[in-house]
């Protein structure tokens, strides 16, 4: 069958149009000749995500975003349609997270797989989340700091507002006095440097002497230890108990003497012995006197052995 010129031109035009459509979609990241699985994710904010942006799993590209549209029932939400390679299984409860891929490439989606053993089927809607970029994160963290700084500035302005010229002069005078006190302290420290140096030298000398006499100090401590050991070994407690016992017995003897018991007690408390001794002394005194006056009464002496008679 022979084709005429018009049919050939039509066939070539269809092929060119098909190739153009395929090339256009290919440039957008779509491959209409391959069989992919399609999924959806719903977001409150896509943060500049665009069609034909890539979809990654652990940094590996597994799909592409096909379309971005508003939700039909809720205009505040945005539905993102993306396709994945047919060999990629998407576990249930997995997340499609929008994140800044690079500063040049803009936003992309990374899939965060769950540990579920069940998998989504073609056309399912999965959980969509938005990951803050560095600038947004810094803005969020710096905003409270900015508010606090503004409050501090307002507080400082309020404090400075209460200082009139007189108070400012008083504050200046206080600062000048503080400066004078600081200078006086510096002068005092400078003047006492020699004394401080002497004290440090004396302390160094003492430490040197202690170091030189370390052996003698050790001997002294050893002697003290020996003395303490000797005292510990001595039966001081028994000696004290014996002394207490002796004192108690002596106290008992003293009590008996005071009560007139025993020989010593009777001698102390009975005066008859005293009187008898006095009488005996008087008799002895009379006897001595009489002996001196009349010795012949008591001594008989004769050359011839004859006694004198009265």
C-alpha positions in Angstrom: 0.0 0.0 0.0 1.4 3.3 -1.1 0.9 6.3 1.2 0.4 9.6 -0.3 2.3 12.7 0.6 -0.3 14.2 3.0 -0.5 11.0 5.1 3.3 10.9 5.4 3.3 14.5 6.5 0.6 13.9 9.1 2.4 10.9 10.5 5.6 12.9 10.8 3.7 15.7 12.5 2.1 13.3 15.0 5.6 11.9 15.8 7.1 15.3 16.2 4.2 16.4 18.5 4.5 13.3 20.6 8.2 13.7 20.9 7.7 17.3 21.9 5.2 16.4 24.6 7.5 13.7 25.9 10.5 16.0 25.8 8.6 18.7 27.6 7.5 16.4 30.3 10.9 14.9 30.5 12.4 18.3 31.1 9.8 18.8 33.9 11.0 15.5 35.4 8.2 13.4 34.2 8.6 10.3 32.1 5.3 9.4 30.5 6.7 6.2 29.1 7.6 4.7 32.4 5.1 3.2 34.9 5.3 5.1 38.3 3.2 5.0 41.5 1.5 8.3 42.4 1.0 9.6 46.0 -0.4 12.7 47.6 0.6 14.8 50.6 -1.3 17.7 52.2 0.5 20.8 53.6 -0.5 24.1 55.3 2.5 25.7 53.7 4.9 24.4 51.0 7.5 27.2 51.6 8.3 27.8 47.9 8.1 24.1 46.7 7.7 23.9 43.0 6.6 21.4 40.4 9.3 19.1 39.0 11.2 19.3 42.3 12.9 16.0 43.2 11.8 13.5 45.8 14.7 11.9 47.8 15.1 8.9 50.1 18.4 9.1 52.1 19.7 11.6 49.5 18.9 9.3 46.6 16.4 10.6 44.0 13.4 8.3 43.7 10.7 10.5 42.3 9.5 13.9 41.2 6.7 16.3 42.1 4.0 16.3 39.4 1.5 19.0 40.5 0.8 21.4 43.3 -2.9 22.5 43.8 -5.2 23.9 46.5 -7.4 21.4 48.3 -10.8 21.3 46.8 -12.6 21.4 50.1 -10.2 23.5 52.1 -8.5 26.4 50.4 -6.1 26.9 53.3 -4.4 23.5 52.5 -2.2 22.6 49.5 -2.1 19.2 47.9 1.1 18.0 46.4 1.1 15.1 43.9 4.4 13.2 43.4 5.4 10.1 41.7 7.8 7.4 42.8 9.6 4.6 40.9 7.5 1.4 40.8 10.1 -0.5 42.8 9.9 1.9 45.8 7.7 0.6 48.6 6.2 3.3 50.8 5.5 2.0 54.4 2.3 3.1 56.2 2.7 6.2 58.4 5.7 7.4 56.4 6.2 11.2 56.1 6.9 13.5 53.1 8.9 16.3 54.5 9.6 19.5 52.6 13.1 20.7 53.2 15.7 23.0 51.6 17.8 20.7 49.4 20.4 23.4 48.5 20.6 27.1 48.3 20.4 26.9 44.5 18.0 24.0 43.9 15.5 25.3 46.4 13.0 23.1 48.1 12.5 19.3 47.7 10.8 16.5 49.4 12.5 13.8 51.5 10.7 10.6 52.4 11.0 9.4 56.0 10.0 5.8 56.1 8.3 4.3 59.1 9.0 0.8 60.5 5.6 -0.6 59.5 5.3 -3.8 57.6 2.3 -2.5 55.6 2.7 -0.4 52.5 0.7 2.3 50.9 -1.0 1.6 47.5 -1.0 3.7 44.4 -3.0 7.0 45.0 -2.8 7.0 48.8 -2.3 10.2 50.8 0.6 10.3 53.3 1.6 12.6 56.1 3.1 15.9 55.0 5.4 18.0 57.1 7.5 21.2 56.6 11.1 21.4 57.9 12.3 24.9 58.7 15.4 26.1 56.9 18.3 27.8 58.6 16.9 31.3 58.1 13.5 30.4 59.4 15.0 28.6 62.4 17.2 31.6 63.2 14.3 33.9 62.8 12.2 31.8 65.2 15.0 31.7 67.8 16.0 35.3 67.4 12.5 36.7 67.7 12.2 36.2 71.5 15.7 37.6 71.9 14.7 40.6 69.8 11.7 41.2 72.0 13.7 40.9 75.2 16.3 43.3 73.8 13.6 45.8 73.0 12.3 45.5 76.6 15.8 46.0 78.0 16.2 49.1 75.9 12.9 50.5 77.0 13.9 49.8 80.7 17.2 51.5 80.2 15.5 54.5 78.7 13.1 54.6 81.6 16.0 54.5 84.1 18.0 57.2 82.4 14.9 59.4 82.2 14.7 59.6 86.0 18.3 61.1 86.2 18.1 64.9 85.9 21.1 67.1 85.8 21.5 67.2 89.6 21.4 63.4 89.9 23.8 63.0 87.0 26.2 65.3 88.8 25.8 63.3 92.0 26.4 60.1 90.0 29.5 61.6 88.5 30.8 62.7 91.9 30.2 59.1 93.2 32.2 57.7 90.3 35.0 60.3 90.9 35.1 59.3 94.6 35.2 55.6 93.6 38.1 56.4 91.3 39.9 58.2 94.2 39.4 55.3 96.5 40.8 52.9 93.9 43.8 55.2 93.5 44.3 55.3 97.2 44.2 51.5 97.4 46.7 51.3 94.7 49.0 53.7 96.5 48.6 51.8 99.7 49.4 48.5 98.0 52.5 50.1 96.4 53.7 51.5 99.7 53.2 48.2 101.5 54.9 46.1 98.8 58.2 46.1 100.8 56.4 44.8 103.9 54.6 42.2 101.9 57.9 41.1 100.3 59.4 40.9 103.8 56.5 38.8 105.1 56.9 36.5 102.1 60.6 36.2 102.7 60.0 35.4 106.4 57.4 32.8 105.4 59.9 31.3 102.9 62.6 31.3 105.6 60.3 29.5 108.0 59.4 26.9 105.4 63.1 26.4 104.7 63.9 25.9 108.4 61.1 23.4 108.7 62.5 21.6 105.7 66.0 21.6 107.1 64.8 20.4 110.5 62.5 17.8 109.1 64.4 14.9 110.6 64.5 16.5 114.1 60.8 17.2 113.9 60.2 13.6 112.9 62.3 12.4 115.9 60.3 14.7 118.3 57.1 13.3 116.9 58.5 9.8 117.3 59.4 10.6 121.0 55.9 11.9 121.6 54.5 8.8 120.1 56.7 6.7 122.4 55.6 8.7 125.4 52.0 8.3 124.5 52.5 4.5 124.0 54.2 4.3 127.5 51.4 6.2 129.1 48.9 4.0 127.4 50.8 0.9 128.6 51.1 2.2 132.2 48.3 1.2 134.4 47.3 4.7 135.4 43.7 3.8 136.0 44.7 1.1 138.6 47.1 3.6 140.3 44.3 6.2 140.6 41.9 3.6 141.9 44.5 2.5 144.6 45.1 6.2 145.5 41.4 6.7 145.8 41.1 3.6 148.0 44.0 4.8 150.2 42.4 8.3 150.6 39.1 6.6 151.5 40.7 4.5 154.2 42.6 7.5 155.5 39.3 9.4 155.6 37.7 6.6 157.6 40.6 6.6 160.1 40.3 10.4 160.5 36.6 10.0 161.1 37.3 7.4 163.8 39.9 9.6 165.5 37.4 12.5 165.4 34.8 10.3 167.0 37.4 9.3 169.8 37.6 5.7 168.7 40.8 3.8 169.1 44.0 4.6 171.0 44.8 7.8 169.1 41.3 9.0 169.4 41.2 8.4 173.1 44.6 10.2 173.5 43.3 13.2 171.5 39.8 13.4 173.2 40.6 12.2 176.8 42.6 14.8 178.9 43.2 12.4 181.9 46.5 11.3 180.3 47.5 15.0 180.0 46.8 15.6 183.7 48.6 12.5 184.8 51.6 13.5 182.7 51.5 17.0 184.3 51.3 15.5 187.8 54.2 13.1 186.9 56.3 16.0 185.7 55.5 18.0 188.9 56.5 15.0 191.1 59.7 14.5 189.1 60.5 18.1 189.5 60.0 17.9 193.3 62.1 14.8 193.5 64.9 16.4 191.6 64.8 19.5 193.9 64.8 17.3 197.0 67.6 15.2 195.6 69.7 18.3 195.1 68.9 19.6 198.6 69.2 16.3 200.5 71.4 14.0 198.6 72.2 12.0 201.7 68.7 10.7 201.9 69.2 8.9 198.7 73.0 8.2 198.6 74.9 6.6 201.6 78.6 6.8 201.3 81.2 6.1 203.9 84.9 5.6 203.8 84.7 3.2 206.7 81.6 1.5 205.9 79.7 3.0 208.8 76.3 4.4 208.3 75.3 7.7 209.9 72.2 7.8 211.9 70.0 10.6 212.5 
